[in-house]
């Protein structure tokens, strides 16, 4: 990192382990999530052994939506609603949650799930939009979350700048993302499972293992937790910190707009 490089006079970035023109990455990522949208949450359970649920619970415990006053929450790259529904249930009738995703197929899955949710009192909106250019007003949200999404953004610095822009003063930025394993021995087991098992599971469940090979490769290309914390600080956030979970398989990054 940073992901942008030059090749034949063009800015390039990585799509998994492949170098692509910067302008091409978003379309390639969109195609991946178009293929996996209908089975996305099932695959999350299979790939993580259900741990993604616990990780998201920890993330939402840090949001702390008010149950007695107005609270506006933005969940980016959260099309299927997994994090948004948790925030909405944790808050009260004045907790308004916006789910934003660039992929309409992922948003459709989330919207279909709304009727099955219990304990949601406040408004819940789904918006199609790009994390690099949020179609939202400045200084308008109390909290911003993004779970397992920022590594798929072509220009991470722009997404972080946009997060800073739309948060209110005193707003909280939270990012749950795969990270660098820091337990000796676990890294080798994790690599073997990731590259040999996950694409096979994807092929069995969805009929196509290639999207999951990209997702595994994208994890390995994402910055270390320390480097990503520096990028968050460069975007203007303060009190930047991170907490590793499950031996560093994932990390939750926290920062504030002060």
ChimeraX commands (.cxc) that place a marker at each C-alpha (Angstrom):
marker #1 position 0.00,0.00,0.00 radius 0.5
marker #1 position -0.90,2.47,-1.26 radius 0.5
marker #1 position -2.50,0.22,-3.88 radius 0.5
marker #1 position -2.10,2.54,-6.85 radius 0.5
marker #1 position 0.88,1.95,-9.16 radius 0.5
marker #1 position 1.82,2.92,-12.71 radius 0.5
marker #1 position 1.93,0.53,-15.69 radius 0.5
marker #1 position 2.23,1.68,-19.30 radius 0.5
marker #1 position 1.32,5.19,-18.20 radius 0.5
marker #1 position -1.85,4.07,-16.36 radius 0.5
marker #1 position -2.69,3.96,-12.68 radius 0.5
marker #1 position -3.11,0.34,-11.63 radius 0.5
marker #1 position -4.22,-1.47,-8.49 radius 0.5
marker #1 position -4.69,-5.05,-7.41 radius 0.5
marker #1 position -7.69,-7.27,-8.01 radius 0.5
marker #1 position -6.67,-10.15,-5.80 radius 0.5
marker #1 position -3.19,-11.07,-7.02 radius 0.5
marker #1 position -3.75,-9.56,-10.47 radius 0.5
marker #1 position -2.74,-6.02,-11.47 radius 0.5
marker #1 position -5.59,-4.19,-13.22 radius 0.5
marker #1 position -6.20,-0.64,-14.40 radius 0.5
marker #1 position -7.55,1.40,-11.50 radius 0.5
marker #1 position -10.72,2.24,-13.40 radius 0.5
marker #1 position -11.46,-1.45,-14.01 radius 0.5
marker #1 position -11.42,-2.71,-10.43 radius 0.5
marker #1 position -14.87,-1.55,-9.37 radius 0.5
marker #1 position -16.54,-3.36,-12.25 radius 0.5
marker #1 position -14.64,-6.55,-11.47 radius 0.5
marker #1 position -15.60,-6.34,-7.79 radius 0.5
marker #1 position -19.24,-5.68,-8.74 radius 0.5
marker #1 position -19.22,-8.83,-10.86 radius 0.5
marker #1 position -17.90,-10.89,-7.92 radius 0.5
marker #1 position -20.68,-9.73,-5.61 radius 0.5
marker #1 position -23.31,-10.11,-8.31 radius 0.5
marker #1 position -22.34,-13.79,-8.45 radius 0.5
marker #1 position -22.31,-14.38,-4.69 radius 0.5
marker #1 position -25.11,-12.07,-3.43 radius 0.5
marker #1 position -27.83,-14.70,-3.00 radius 0.5
marker #1 position -25.54,-17.03,-1.02 radius 0.5
marker #1 position -23.33,-14.41,0.63 radius 0.5
marker #1 position -24.47,-14.89,4.23 radius 0.5
marker #1 position -24.49,-18.69,3.94 radius 0.5
marker #1 position -20.92,-18.59,2.67 radius 0.5
marker #1 position -19.88,-16.27,5.51 radius 0.5
marker #1 position -21.07,-18.92,7.97 radius 0.5
marker #1 position -19.23,-21.70,6.16 radius 0.5
marker #1 position -16.01,-19.74,5.64 radius 0.5
marker #1 position -15.75,-18.48,9.22 radius 0.5
marker #1 position -17.38,-21.36,11.07 radius 0.5
marker #1 position -20.01,-18.85,12.20 radius 0.5
marker #1 position -17.40,-16.58,13.78 radius 0.5
marker #1 position -18.42,-13.64,11.58 radius 0.5
marker #1 position -21.55,-13.36,13.71 radius 0.5
marker #1 position -19.52,-12.92,16.89 radius 0.5
marker #1 position -17.18,-10.45,15.19 radius 0.5
marker #1 position -20.14,-8.36,14.04 radius 0.5
marker #1 position -21.64,-8.47,17.54 radius 0.5
marker #1 position -18.40,-7.03,18.91 radius 0.5
marker #1 position -18.42,-4.35,16.21 radius 0.5
marker #1 position -21.98,-3.29,17.02 radius 0.5
marker #1 position -21.27,-3.28,20.77 radius 0.5
marker #1 position -18.88,-0.40,20.01 radius 0.5
marker #1 position -21.53,1.60,18.12 radius 0.5
marker #1 position -23.65,2.24,21.22 radius 0.5
marker #1 position -26.72,3.77,19.54 radius 0.5
marker #1 position -28.85,5.85,21.89 radius 0.5
marker #1 position -32.21,4.39,22.90 radius 0.5
marker #1 position -33.53,7.77,24.08 radius 0.5
marker #1 position -32.42,10.36,21.50 radius 0.5
marker #1 position -31.99,10.70,17.75 radius 0.5
marker #1 position -29.08,8.67,16.40 radius 0.5
marker #1 position -28.15,8.40,12.73 radius 0.5
marker #1 position -26.08,5.43,11.65 radius 0.5
marker #1 position -24.50,4.67,8.27 radius 0.5
marker #1 position -23.43,1.14,7.33 radius 0.5
marker #1 position -21.38,1.13,4.13 radius 0.5
marker #1 position -20.90,-1.96,1.93 radius 0.5
marker #1 position -23.56,-3.57,4.09 radius 0.5
marker #1 position -26.07,-4.60,1.45 radius 0.5
marker #1 position -27.40,-7.77,3.09 radius 0.5
marker #1 position -28.16,-5.85,6.28 radius 0.5
marker #1 position -26.25,-8.07,8.70 radius 0.5
marker #1 position -24.66,-5.18,10.61 radius 0.5
marker #1 position -27.47,-2.70,10.04 radius 0.5
marker #1 position -30.11,-4.97,11.56 radius 0.5
marker #1 position -27.93,-5.43,14.65 radius 0.5
marker #1 position -27.51,-1.66,15.07 radius 0.5
marker #1 position -31.23,-1.07,14.58 radius 0.5
marker #1 position -32.12,-3.65,17.24 radius 0.5
marker #1 position -29.59,-2.16,19.67 radius 0.5
marker #1 position -31.07,1.31,19.27 radius 0.5
marker #1 position -34.49,2.78,19.94 radius 0.5
marker #1 position -37.28,4.26,17.83 radius 0.5
marker #1 position -35.14,7.32,17.07 radius 0.5
marker #1 position -32.26,5.25,15.70 radius 0.5
marker #1 position -32.26,5.73,11.93 radius 0.5
marker #1 position -30.04,3.35,9.97 radius 0.5
marker #1 position -28.93,3.81,6.37 radius 0.5
marker #1 position -27.51,0.82,4.51 radius 0.5
marker #1 position -25.36,1.85,1.55 radius 0.5
marker #1 position -23.92,-0.51,-1.05 radius 0.5
marker #1 position -22.69,-0.05,-4.61 radius 0.5
marker #1 position -24.14,-3.41,-5.65 radius 0.5
marker #1 position -27.92,-3.54,-6.21 radius 0.5
marker #1 position -27.97,-7.34,-5.93 radius 0.5
marker #1 position -26.59,-7.16,-2.40 radius 0.5
marker #1 position -29.08,-4.43,-1.49 radius 0.5
marker #1 position -31.93,-6.55,-2.84 radius 0.5
marker #1 position -30.94,-9.37,-0.48 radius 0.5
marker #1 position -31.00,-6.97,2.47 radius 0.5
marker #1 position -34.36,-5.50,1.52 radius 0.5
marker #1 position -35.85,-8.99,1.18 radius 0.5
marker #1 position -34.66,-9.78,4.71 radius 0.5
marker #1 position -36.25,-6.75,6.39 radius 0.5
marker #1 position -39.65,-8.39,6.88 radius 0.5
marker #1 position -38.05,-11.27,8.80 radius 0.5
marker #1 position -36.40,-9.01,11.38 radius 0.5
marker #1 position -37.70,-8.54,14.92 radius 0.5
marker #1 position -37.02,-5.76,17.41 radius 0.5
marker #1 position -36.40,-2.97,14.90 radius 0.5
marker #1 position -38.24,0.21,15.85 radius 0.5
marker #1 position -36.57,3.01,13.92 radius 0.5
marker #1 position -36.41,3.77,10.18 radius 0.5
marker #1 position -34.19,1.65,7.95 radius 0.5
marker #1 position -33.20,2.84,4.48 radius 0.5
marker #1 position -31.28,1.17,1.64 radius 0.5
marker #1 position -29.25,3.40,-0.68 radius 0.5
marker #1 position -27.24,2.47,-3.76 radius 0.5
marker #1 position -23.99,4.42,-3.73 radius 0.5
marker #1 position -20.21,4.37,-3.95 radius 0.5
marker #1 position -18.08,4.49,-0.78 radius 0.5
marker #1 position -15.66,6.78,-2.64 radius 0.5
marker #1 position -18.38,9.38,-3.37 radius 0.5
marker #1 position -21.18,9.04,-0.84 radius 0.5
marker #1 position -24.47,10.62,-2.02 radius 0.5
marker #1 position -24.98,11.99,1.50 radius 0.5
marker #1 position -24.72,15.34,3.26 radius 0.5
marker #1 position -21.72,16.58,5.22 radius 0.5
marker #1 position -21.72,16.18,9.01 radius 0.5
marker #1 position -24.90,14.11,9.06 radius 0.5
marker #1 position -24.17,10.78,10.82 radius 0.5
marker #1 position -23.27,9.84,14.40 radius 0.5
marker #1 position -21.54,6.61,13.44 radius 0.5
marker #1 position -20.16,4.95,10.30 radius 0.5
marker #1 position -19.46,1.22,10.03 radius 0.5
marker #1 position -18.00,-0.84,7.23 radius 0.5
marker #1 position -17.58,-4.60,7.67 radius 0.5
marker #1 position -15.52,-6.68,5.25 radius 0.5
marker #1 position -15.99,-4.05,2.56 radius 0.5
marker #1 position -13.18,-1.54,2.53 radius 0.5
marker #1 position -10.61,-3.93,1.07 radius 0.5
marker #1 position -12.79,-4.10,-2.07 radius 0.5
marker #1 position -12.75,-0.33,-2.57 radius 0.5
marker #1 position -10.36,0.74,-5.36 radius 0.5
marker #1 position -9.31,3.99,-3.63 radius 0.5
marker #1 position -9.31,3.37,0.11 radius 0.5
marker #1 position -8.06,6.88,0.89 radius 0.5
marker #1 position -11.11,8.38,-0.83 radius 0.5
marker #1 position -13.49,6.11,1.07 radius 0.5
marker #1 position -11.89,7.14,4.37 radius 0.5
marker #1 position -12.10,10.82,3.42 radius 0.5
marker #1 position -15.79,10.39,2.59 radius 0.5
marker #1 position -16.39,8.66,5.92 radius 0.5
marker #1 position -14.82,11.64,7.67 radius 0.5
marker #1 position -16.91,14.09,5.62 radius 0.5
marker #1 position -20.32,12.60,6.40 radius 0.5
marker #1 position -19.72,12.05,10.10 radius 0.5
marker #1 position -20.76,14.71,12.59 radius 0.5
marker #1 position -18.18,16.28,14.85 radius 0.5
marker #1 position -17.69,13.66,17.54 radius 0.5
marker #1 position -18.79,10.93,15.15 radius 0.5
marker #1 position -17.38,7.41,15.42 radius 0.5
marker #1 position -15.74,5.46,12.57 radius 0.5
marker #1 position -15.65,1.67,12.92 radius 0.5
marker #1 position -14.23,-0.82,10.44 radius 0.5
marker #1 position -14.27,-4.61,10.76 radius 0.5
marker #1 position -11.86,-6.17,8.30 radius 0.5
marker #1 position -9.67,-9.20,7.84 radius 0.5
marker #1 position -6.17,-8.58,9.11 radius 0.5
marker #1 position -2.73,-10.10,9.65 radius 0.5
marker #1 position -2.67,-13.26,11.78 radius 0.5
marker #1 position -0.26,-12.80,14.70 radius 0.5
marker #1 position -0.31,-16.27,16.29 radius 0.5
marker #1 position 2.60,-18.55,15.27 radius 0.5
marker #1 position 1.32,-21.66,13.51 radius 0.5
marker #1 position -2.19,-20.29,13.03 radius 0.5
marker #1 position -1.04,-18.38,9.95 radius 0.5
marker #1 position -0.12,-21.60,8.12 radius 0.5
marker #1 position -3.39,-23.32,9.04 radius 0.5
marker #1 position -5.32,-20.23,8.03 radius 0.5
marker #1 position -3.54,-19.98,4.66 radius 0.5
marker #1 position -4.17,-23.65,3.90 radius 0.5
marker #1 position -7.86,-23.32,4.76 radius 0.5
marker #1 position -8.22,-20.07,2.81 radius 0.5
marker #1 position -6.63,-21.14,-0.46 radius 0.5
marker #1 position -7.52,-24.83,-0.56 radius 0.5
marker #1 position -10.87,-25.11,1.24 radius 0.5
marker #1 position -12.76,-21.83,0.77 radius 0.5
marker #1 position -12.78,-21.84,-3.09 radius 0.5
marker #1 position -13.89,-25.48,-2.97 radius 0.5
marker #1 position -16.74,-24.62,-0.57 radius 0.5
marker #1 position -17.71,-21.73,-2.85 radius 0.5
marker #1 position -17.84,-24.03,-5.85 radius 0.5
marker #1 position -19.99,-26.53,-3.94 radius 0.5
marker #1 position -22.45,-23.93,-2.63 radius 0.5
marker #1 position -22.63,-21.43,-5.49 radius 0.5
marker #1 position -21.27,-23.39,-8.45 radius 0.5
marker #1 position -18.32,-21.03,-8.88 radius 0.5
marker #1 position -15.15,-21.02,-6.78 radius 0.5
marker #1 position -13.40,-18.12,-8.53 radius 0.5
marker #1 position -15.18,-15.28,-6.66 radius 0.5
marker #1 position -14.02,-16.82,-3.40 radius 0.5
marker #1 position -10.47,-17.16,-4.66 radius 0.5
marker #1 position -10.54,-13.41,-5.31 radius 0.5
marker #1 position -11.95,-12.74,-1.83 radius 0.5
marker #1 position -9.16,-14.77,-0.22 radius 0.5
marker #1 position -6.51,-13.03,-2.33 radius 0.5
marker #1 position -7.98,-9.61,-1.48 radius 0.5
marker #1 position -7.52,-10.39,2.22 radius 0.5
marker #1 position -3.83,-11.08,1.69 radius 0.5
marker #1 position -3.38,-7.84,-0.28 radius 0.5
marker #1 position -5.03,-5.67,2.39 radius 0.5
marker #1 position -2.67,-3.55,4.53 radius 0.5
marker #1 position -1.50,-4.65,7.95 radius 0.5
marker #1 position -3.51,-3.35,10.89 radius 0.5
marker #1 position -0.81,-0.81,11.75 radius 0.5
marker #1 position -0.60,0.51,8.19 radius 0.5
marker #1 position -4.35,0.76,7.86 radius 0.5
marker #1 position -4.49,2.69,11.16 radius 0.5
marker #1 position -2.05,5.19,9.62 radius 0.5
marker #1 position -4.34,5.57,6.58 radius 0.5
marker #1 position -7.27,6.30,8.88 radius 0.5
marker #1 position -5.24,8.98,10.66 radius 0.5
marker #1 position -4.21,10.48,7.32 radius 0.5
marker #1 position -7.91,10.94,6.51 radius 0.5
marker #1 position -8.25,13.31,9.47 radius 0.5
marker #1 position -9.50,10.94,12.17 radius 0.5
marker #1 position -8.17,11.06,15.72 radius 0.5
marker #1 position -7.83,8.58,18.59 radius 0.5
marker #1 position -7.21,5.82,16.07 radius 0.5
marker #1 position -6.94,2.33,17.55 radius 0.5
marker #1 position -7.58,-1.27,16.62 radius 0.5
marker #1 position -8.43,-4.51,18.39 radius 0.5
marker #1 position -7.40,-7.87,16.96 radius 0.5
marker #1 position -9.86,-10.75,17.27 radius 0.5
marker #1 position -9.38,-14.51,16.80 radius 0.5
marker #1 position -5.60,-14.38,16.67 radius 0.5
marker #1 position -5.54,-11.46,14.25 radius 0.5
marker #1 position -7.76,-13.05,11.61 radius 0.5
marker #1 position -9.81,-9.87,11.84 radius 0.5
marker #1 position -9.38,-6.47,13.45 radius 0.5
marker #1 position -11.83,-3.76,14.46 radius 0.5
marker #1 position -10.49,-0.26,13.79 radius 0.5
marker #1 position -11.96,2.62,15.76 radius 0.5
marker #1 position -11.46,6.36,15.22 radius 0.5
marker #1 position -13.23,9.64,15.89 radius 0.5
marker #1 position -13.95,12.86,14.00 radius 0.5
marker #1 position -12.94,15.51,16.53 radius 0.5
marker link #1:1,2 radius 0.2
marker link #1:2,3 radius 0.2
marker link #1:3,4 radius 0.2
marker link #1:4,5 radius 0.2
marker link #1:5,6 radius 0.2
marker link #1:6,7 radius 0.2
marker link #1:7,8 radius 0.2
marker link #1:8,9 radius 0.2
marker link #1:9,10 radius 0.2
marker link #1:10,11 radius 0.2
marker link #1:11,12 radius 0.2
marker link #1:12,13 radius 0.2
marker link #1:13,14 radius 0.2
marker link #1:14,15 radius 0.2
marker link #1:15,16 radius 0.2
marker link #1:16,17 radius 0.2
marker link #1:17,18 radius 0.2
marker link #1:18,19 radius 0.2
marker link #1:19,20 radius 0.2
marker link #1:20,21 radius 0.2
marker link #1:21,22 radius 0.2
marker link #1:22,23 radius 0.2
marker link #1:23,24 radius 0.2
marker link #1:24,25 radius 0.2
marker link #1:25,26 radius 0.2
marker link #1:26,27 radius 0.2
marker link #1:27,28 radius 0.2
marker link #1:28,29 radius 0.2
marker link #1:29,30 radius 0.2
marker link #1:30,31 radius 0.2
marker link #1:31,32 radius 0.2
marker link #1:32,33 radius 0.2
marker link #1:33,34 radius 0.2
marker link #1:34,35 radius 0.2
marker link #1:35,36 radius 0.2
marker link #1:36,37 radius 0.2
marker link #1:37,38 radius 0.2
marker link #1:38,39 radius 0.2
marker link #1:39,40 radius 0.2
marker link #1:40,41 radius 0.2
marker link #1:41,42 radius 0.2
marker link #1:42,43 radius 0.2
marker link #1:43,44 radius 0.2
marker link #1:44,45 radius 0.2
marker link #1:45,46 radius 0.2
marker link #1:46,47 radius 0.2
marker link #1:47,48 radius 0.2
marker link #1:48,49 radius 0.2
marker link #1:49,50 radius 0.2
marker link #1:50,51 radius 0.2
marker link #1:51,52 radius 0.2
marker link #1:52,53 radius 0.2
marker link #1:53,54 radius 0.2
marker link #1:54,55 radius 0.2
marker link #1:55,56 radius 0.2
marker link #1:56,57 radius 0.2
marker link #1:57,58 radius 0.2
marker link #1:58,59 radius 0.2
marker link #1:59,60 radius 0.2
marker link #1:60,61 radius 0.2
marker link #1:61,62 radius 0.2
marker link #1:62,63 radius 0.2
marker link #1:63,64 radius 0.2
marker link #1:64,65 radius 0.2
marker link #1:65,66 radius 0.2
marker link #1:66,67 radius 0.2
marker link #1:67,68 radius 0.2
marker link #1:68,69 radius 0.2
marker link #1:69,70 radius 0.2
marker link #1:70,71 radius 0.2
marker link #1:71,72 radius 0.2
marker link #1:72,73 radius 0.2
marker link #1:73,74 radius 0.2
marker link #1:74,75 radius 0.2
marker link #1:75,76 radius 0.2
marker link #1:76,77 radius 0.2
marker link #1:77,78 radius 0.2
marker link #1:78,79 radius 0.2
marker link #1:79,80 radius 0.2
marker link #1:80,81 radius 0.2
marker link #1:81,82 radius 0.2
marker link #1:82,83 radius 0.2
marker link #1:83,84 radius 0.2
marker link #1:84,85 radius 0.2
marker link #1:85,86 radius 0.2
marker link #1:86,87 radius 0.2
marker link #1:87,88 radius 0.2
marker link #1:88,89 radius 0.2
marker link #1:89,90 radius 0.2
marker link #1:90,91 radius 0.2
marker link #1:91,92 radius 0.2
marker link #1:92,93 radius 0.2
marker link #1:93,94 radius 0.2
marker link #1:94,95 radius 0.2
marker link #1:95,96 radius 0.2
marker link #1:96,97 radius 0.2
marker link #1:97,98 radius 0.2
marker link #1:98,99 radius 0.2
marker link #1:99,100 radius 0.2
marker link #1:100,101 radius 0.2
marker link #1:101,102 radius 0.2
marker link #1:102,103 radius 0.2
marker link #1:103,104 radius 0.2
marker link #1:104,105 radius 0.2
marker link #1:105,106 radius 0.2
marker link #1:106,107 radius 0.2
marker link #1:107,108 radius 0.2
marker link #1:108,109 radius 0.2
marker link #1:109,110 radius 0.2
marker link #1:110,111 radius 0.2
marker link #1:111,112 radius 0.2
marker link #1:112,113 radius 0.2
marker link #1:113,114 radius 0.2
marker link #1:114,115 radius 0.2
marker link #1:115,116 radius 0.2
marker link #1:116,117 radius 0.2
marker link #1:117,118 radius 0.2
marker link #1:118,119 radius 0.2
marker link #1:119,120 radius 0.2
marker link #1:120,121 radius 0.2
marker link #1:121,122 radius 0.2
marker link #1:122,123 radius 0.2
marker link #1:123,124 radius 0.2
marker link #1:124,125 radius 0.2
marker link #1:125,126 radius 0.2
marker link #1:126,127 radius 0.2
marker link #1:127,128 radius 0.2
marker link #1:128,129 radius 0.2
marker link #1:129,130 radius 0.2
marker link #1:130,131 radius 0.2
marker link #1:131,132 radius 0.2
marker link #1:132,133 radius 0.2
marker link #1:133,134 radius 0.2
marker link #1:134,135 radius 0.2
marker link #1:135,136 radius 0.2
marker link #1:136,137 radius 0.2
marker link #1:137,138 radius 0.2
marker link #1:138,139 radius 0.2
marker link #1:139,140 radius 0.2
marker link #1:140,141 radius 0.2
marker link #1:141,142 radius 0.2
marker link #1:142,143 radius 0.2
marker link #1:143,144 radius 0.2
marker link #1:144,145 radius 0.2
marker link #1:145,146 radius 0.2
marker link #1:146,147 radius 0.2
marker link #1:147,148 radius 0.2
marker link #1:148,149 radius 0.2
marker link #1:149,150 radius 0.2
marker link #1:150,151 radius 0.2
marker link #1:151,152 radius 0.2
marker link #1:152,153 radius 0.2
marker link #1:153,154 radius 0.2
marker link #1:154,155 radius 0.2
marker link #1:155,156 radius 0.2
marker link #1:156,157 radius 0.2
marker link #1:157,158 radius 0.2
marker link #1:158,159 radius 0.2
marker link #1:159,160 radius 0.2
marker link #1:160,161 radius 0.2
marker link #1:161,162 radius 0.2
marker link #1:162,163 radius 0.2
marker link #1:163,164 radius 0.2
marker link #1:164,165 radius 0.2
marker link #1:165,166 radius 0.2
marker link #1:166,167 radius 0.2
marker link #1:167,168 radius 0.2
marker link #1:168,169 radius 0.2
marker link #1:169,170 radius 0.2
marker link #1:170,171 radius 0.2
marker link #1:171,172 radius 0.2
marker link #1:172,173 radius 0.2
marker link #1:173,174 radius 0.2
marker link #1:174,175 radius 0.2
marker link #1:175,176 radius 0.2
marker link #1:176,177 radius 0.2
marker link #1:177,178 radius 0.2
marker link #1:178,179 radius 0.2
marker link #1:179,180 radius 0.2
marker link #1:180,181 radius 0.2
marker link #1:181,182 radius 0.2
marker link #1:182,183 radius 0.2
marker link #1:183,184 radius 0.2
marker link #1:184,185 radius 0.2
marker link #1:185,186 radius 0.2
marker link #1:186,187 radius 0.2
marker link #1:187,188 radius 0.2
marker link #1:188,189 radius 0.2
marker link #1:189,190 radius 0.2
marker link #1:190,191 radius 0.2
marker link #1:191,192 radius 0.2
marker link #1:192,193 radius 0.2
marker link #1:193,194 radius 0.2
marker link #1:194,195 radius 0.2
marker link #1:195,196 radius 0.2
marker link #1:196,197 radius 0.2
marker link #1:197,198 radius 0.2
marker link #1:198,199 radius 0.2
marker link #1:199,200 radius 0.2
marker link #1:200,201 radius 0.2
marker link #1:201,202 radius 0.2
marker link #1:202,203 radius 0.2
marker link #1:203,204 radius 0.2
marker link #1:204,205 radius 0.2
marker link #1:205,206 radius 0.2
marker link #1:206,207 radius 0.2
marker link #1:207,208 radius 0.2
marker link #1:208,209 radius 0.2
marker link #1:209,210 radius 0.2
marker link #1:210,211 radius 0.2
marker link #1:211,212 radius 0.2
marker link #1:212,213 radius 0.2
marker link #1:213,214 radius 0.2
marker link #1:214,215 radius 0.2
marker link #1:215,216 radius 0.2
marker link #1:216,217 radius 0.2
marker link #1:217,218 radius 0.2
marker link #1:218,219 radius 0.2
marker link #1:219,220 radius 0.2
marker link #1:220,221 radius 0.2
marker link #1:221,222 radius 0.2
marker link #1:222,223 radius 0.2
marker link #1:223,224 radius 0.2
marker link #1:224,225 radius 0.2
marker link #1:225,226 radius 0.2
marker link #1:226,227 radius 0.2
marker link #1:227,228 radius 0.2
marker link #1:228,229 radius 0.2
marker link #1:229,230 radius 0.2
marker link #1:230,231 radius 0.2
marker link #1:231,232 radius 0.2
marker link #1:232,233 radius 0.2
marker link #1:233,234 radius 0.2
marker link #1:234,235 radius 0.2
marker link #1:235,236 radius 0.2
marker link #1:236,237 radius 0.2
marker link #1:237,238 radius 0.2
marker link #1:238,239 radius 0.2
marker link #1:239,240 radius 0.2
marker link #1:240,241 radius 0.2
marker link #1:241,242 radius 0.2
marker link #1:242,243 radius 0.2
marker link #1:243,244 radius 0.2
marker link #1:244,245 radius 0.2
marker link #1:245,246 radius 0.2
marker link #1:246,247 radius 0.2
marker link #1:247,248 radius 0.2
marker link #1:248,249 radius 0.2
marker link #1:249,250 radius 0.2
marker link #1:250,251 radius 0.2
marker link #1:251,252 radius 0.2
marker link #1:252,253 radius 0.2
marker link #1:253,254 radius 0.2
marker link #1:254,255 radius 0.2
marker link #1:255,256 radius 0.2
marker link #1:256,257 radius 0.2
marker link #1:257,258 radius 0.2
view
